Amino acid sequence: MNNKQKVYAVIPARSGSKGVPNKNIMNLEGYPLIAHSIVIAIKCKLIDRVIVSTDSEEYADIARKFGAEVLFIRPKSISGDSATDIEFFRHLVDWLNKKEGYCPEYFAHLRPTTPLRDPEVIDRAILNFVGSERTALRSAHKMSDTSYKTFEVEDNKFKMICGKGFDIESTTLPRQEFPTTYNPNGYIDIVKTSQIERGILHGNNVEAFITETSYEIDELDDFSYLQYVIKKKPEFLNFLIAQECKV
């Protein structure tokens, strides 16, 4: 890839999670959660730089230990519960342009809450996307059931999400009668600097990158399930052990 096509990995890790306090550095099989994403990003052949964007000095120290760069401590004003992804991306792009005079065309967005990844899969996503006309790439996996059979609740009544109001009779049909739907999973998203500078993260021409089922951490019980997954597939830890020997 030429200089314009460089890809920087960005791992956002704010410290103020209320649902699971300090979620991003909780211990998952002997390693802080954020370390899993950092080490996998370092192992990717098509990622040129691994950057952690955090509002915490403690998180920054952990990130550096496992090989990531922490260029700044992110302002608290864009690190709260209501902060959006586009805010920390715009902050990073502005910082790189002002401080280094260069910003890559692409960013690989790796959320620390999706810790179990394969670097070859990430490289494949980058290879598929770089140079394309797509506005972004997002990973997702096939849902076990279709979202056409799911509901909202209004006035304590079930309401169809997909445009049929309160008549839910069609949800009794077999799932094969409905379109397949996909759940975005945070395995790998790729965004373009040109889009970010316009205040847009994904746009209207997003590449669908389908992965096998990926596990995210939103609640405390999710840690226990991921520990079970790792015991079934201990190879997920091999990259971390190798990296730890170097630091």
Legacy VTK file of the C-alpha trace (Angstrom):
# vtk DataFile Version 3.0
C-alpha trace
ASCII
DATASET POLYDATA
POINTS 247 float
0.000 0.000 0.000
1.204 3.511 -0.752
1.518 6.305 1.804
-2.024 7.539 1.159
-3.372 4.053 1.839
-1.855 3.627 5.284
-4.187 2.175 7.901
-4.052 3.153 11.558
-5.870 1.051 14.129
-7.786 3.067 16.707
-8.887 1.480 19.967
-11.192 3.728 22.023
-11.073 3.084 25.767
-12.824 5.582 27.975
-12.734 4.982 31.707
-16.238 6.038 32.730
-18.355 2.943 32.021
-21.275 2.865 34.474
-22.682 -0.541 33.542
-19.396 -2.351 34.255
-16.929 0.006 35.998
-13.453 -0.031 34.422
-14.707 -2.578 31.898
-11.946 -1.868 29.405
-9.191 -2.987 31.777
-10.979 -5.838 33.541
-9.073 -9.103 33.715
-9.950 -11.555 30.951
-7.916 -14.742 31.346
-4.981 -12.925 32.918
-4.886 -9.885 30.641
-6.622 -6.486 30.702
-9.490 -6.469 28.225
-7.906 -3.713 26.139
-4.722 -5.774 25.705
-6.540 -8.335 23.551
-7.411 -5.737 20.891
-4.003 -4.052 21.025
-2.017 -7.226 20.497
-4.220 -8.497 17.667
-3.894 -5.114 15.911
-0.094 -5.264 16.231
-0.119 -8.709 14.630
-2.040 -7.488 11.569
0.189 -7.170 8.518
-1.858 -4.347 6.964
-2.094 -2.111 10.037
0.695 0.480 10.150
0.123 1.938 13.599
-1.902 1.083 16.718
-3.321 4.028 18.674
-5.387 4.010 21.859
-7.665 6.974 22.508
-8.372 7.187 26.241
-9.201 9.737 28.924
-7.281 7.806 31.612
-3.589 7.887 32.516
-3.981 4.408 34.040
-5.429 3.039 30.805
-2.692 4.806 28.844
0.040 3.071 30.883
-1.557 -0.332 30.287
-1.941 0.365 26.563
1.734 1.306 26.225
2.799 -1.815 28.114
1.193 -3.972 25.432
2.668 -1.997 22.542
0.116 0.668 21.583
0.757 4.382 21.177
-1.132 6.848 23.348
-0.642 10.220 21.688
-2.718 12.251 24.148
-5.186 11.961 26.991
-8.592 12.424 25.453
-10.581 15.409 26.781
-13.283 14.560 29.311
-15.745 16.590 27.241
-15.790 13.836 24.582
-15.403 10.872 26.924
-18.671 10.724 28.864
-21.664 8.418 28.519
-23.165 10.605 25.807
-19.944 10.884 23.784
-20.134 9.605 20.211
-17.631 7.755 18.050
-17.437 10.590 15.539
-16.261 12.931 18.308
-13.191 10.949 19.274
-12.384 10.273 15.615
-12.559 13.976 14.721
-10.393 14.767 17.735
-7.788 12.220 16.570
-7.819 13.453 12.966
-7.403 17.069 14.101
-4.547 16.092 16.422
-2.678 14.143 13.728
-3.044 16.938 11.182
-1.902 19.630 13.611
0.828 17.762 15.480
2.223 15.456 12.816
1.117 17.077 9.570
-0.187 13.772 8.260
-3.329 11.696 8.604
-3.908 8.314 6.950
-6.795 7.738 4.595
-8.119 4.817 6.649
-8.737 3.924 10.284
-9.498 0.431 11.544
-11.895 0.864 14.457
-11.329 -1.922 17.000
-13.582 -1.775 20.031
-11.991 -3.334 23.129
-15.353 -4.844 24.042
-14.939 -7.361 21.192
-11.680 -8.943 22.324
-11.502 -12.267 20.448
-10.297 -11.722 16.900
-8.019 -13.249 14.281
-5.487 -10.879 12.662
-5.884 -12.648 9.321
-9.591 -11.812 9.296
-8.837 -8.149 9.985
-6.229 -8.082 7.212
-8.773 -9.608 4.826
-11.268 -6.876 5.664
-8.657 -4.180 5.025
-7.628 -5.771 1.735
-11.260 -5.901 0.606
-11.931 -2.277 1.494
-8.848 -0.204 0.712
-9.137 1.450 -2.689
-12.866 0.780 -2.990
-15.602 3.348 -3.482
-17.395 2.275 -0.315
-17.856 4.913 2.370
-16.996 2.508 5.215
-16.826 -1.163 6.191
-18.680 -2.738 9.102
-18.490 -6.294 10.369
-21.565 -8.273 11.352
-22.653 -11.841 11.896
-25.849 -13.611 10.924
-28.537 -13.458 13.594
-29.878 -16.744 14.918
-33.382 -15.354 14.425
-34.586 -12.567 12.179
-35.152 -9.072 13.541
-38.437 -9.031 11.588
-39.848 -11.084 14.477
-38.817 -8.627 17.193
-40.837 -5.954 18.978
-40.890 -2.574 20.573
-43.246 -1.923 23.504
-45.641 1.031 23.290
-48.432 1.632 25.795
-47.535 -1.748 27.285
-48.339 -3.440 23.950
-46.017 -5.188 21.510
-45.384 -3.253 18.318
-43.642 -4.609 15.233
-40.296 -2.983 14.539
-40.543 -3.524 10.798
-43.536 -1.435 9.842
-46.689 -3.442 10.677
-47.840 -1.617 13.763
-49.441 -3.622 16.545
-50.488 -6.561 14.370
-47.900 -9.163 15.361
-49.601 -12.193 13.813
-46.910 -12.593 11.153
-44.291 -13.334 13.823
-45.776 -16.822 14.188
-44.507 -17.701 10.708
-41.250 -19.712 10.418
-38.126 -17.540 10.373
-37.347 -18.868 6.879
-40.274 -16.748 5.634
-38.376 -13.548 6.530
-35.196 -11.925 5.216
-31.947 -12.844 6.970
-30.748 -10.090 9.279
-27.288 -9.370 10.668
-25.988 -8.046 13.955
-23.077 -5.536 13.837
-20.457 -7.010 16.151
-17.458 -4.684 16.448
-15.013 -7.256 15.055
-13.631 -4.703 12.579
-14.986 -1.442 11.224
-13.026 0.665 8.749
-13.689 4.359 8.248
-12.255 7.009 5.949
-10.641 10.267 7.018
-12.432 12.074 4.180
-15.751 11.033 5.707
-14.726 11.917 9.267
-13.753 15.429 8.189
-17.315 15.853 6.904
-18.749 14.733 10.237
-19.778 11.298 8.930
-18.520 7.984 10.238
-20.097 5.334 7.998
-22.101 7.051 5.270
-24.528 5.471 2.811
-22.392 2.950 0.928
-21.128 0.626 3.643
-19.348 -2.628 2.838
-20.885 -5.614 4.650
-18.102 -7.769 6.068
-19.645 -10.957 7.432
-17.776 -12.820 10.160
-18.554 -15.852 12.247
-20.356 -15.087 15.495
-18.382 -12.595 17.564
-18.829 -11.993 21.266
-19.111 -8.539 22.794
-18.883 -7.517 26.433
-21.743 -5.307 27.559
-22.519 -6.782 30.971
-20.567 -8.497 33.725
-21.946 -11.931 32.822
-20.408 -11.594 29.367
-16.933 -11.975 30.913
-17.854 -15.411 32.248
-19.104 -16.510 28.857
-15.946 -15.290 27.113
-13.836 -17.220 29.610
-15.793 -20.306 28.575
-15.150 -19.547 24.877
-11.420 -19.124 25.519
-11.241 -22.461 27.343
-12.739 -24.081 24.234
-10.379 -22.167 21.927
-7.186 -21.385 23.910
-5.451 -20.269 20.714
-7.090 -16.875 21.283
-4.470 -16.271 23.999
-1.408 -17.276 21.975
-0.938 -13.781 20.521
-1.084 -12.179 23.968
1.403 -14.556 25.520
3.862 -13.945 22.683
3.527 -10.172 23.014
3.874 -10.238 26.801
7.251 -11.904 26.428
8.457 -8.832 24.537
7.363 -6.148 27.028
LINES 1 248
247 0 1 2 3 4 5 6 7 8 9 10 11 12 13 14 15 16 17 18 19 20 21 22 23 24 25 26 27 28 29 30 31 32 33 34 35 36 37 38 39 40 41 42 43 44 45 46 47 48 49 50 51 52 53 54 55 56 57 58 59 60 61 62 63 64 65 66 67 68 69 70 71 72 73 74 75 76 77 78 79 80 81 82 83 84 85 86 87 88 89 90 91 92 93 94 95 96 97 98 99 100 101 102 103 104 105 106 107 108 109 110 111 112 113 114 115 116 117 118 119 120 121 122 123 124 125 126 127 128 129 130 131 132 133 134 135 136 137 138 139 140 141 142 143 144 145 146 147 148 149 150 151 152 153 154 155 156 157 158 159 160 161 162 163 164 165 166 167 168 169 170 171 172 173 174 175 176 177 178 179 180 181 182 183 184 185 186 187 188 189 190 191 192 193 194 195 196 197 198 199 200 201 202 203 204 205 206 207 208 209 210 211 212 213 214 215 216 217 218 219 220 221 222 223 224 225 226 227 228 229 230 231 232 233 234 235 236 237 238 239 240 241 242 243 244 245 246
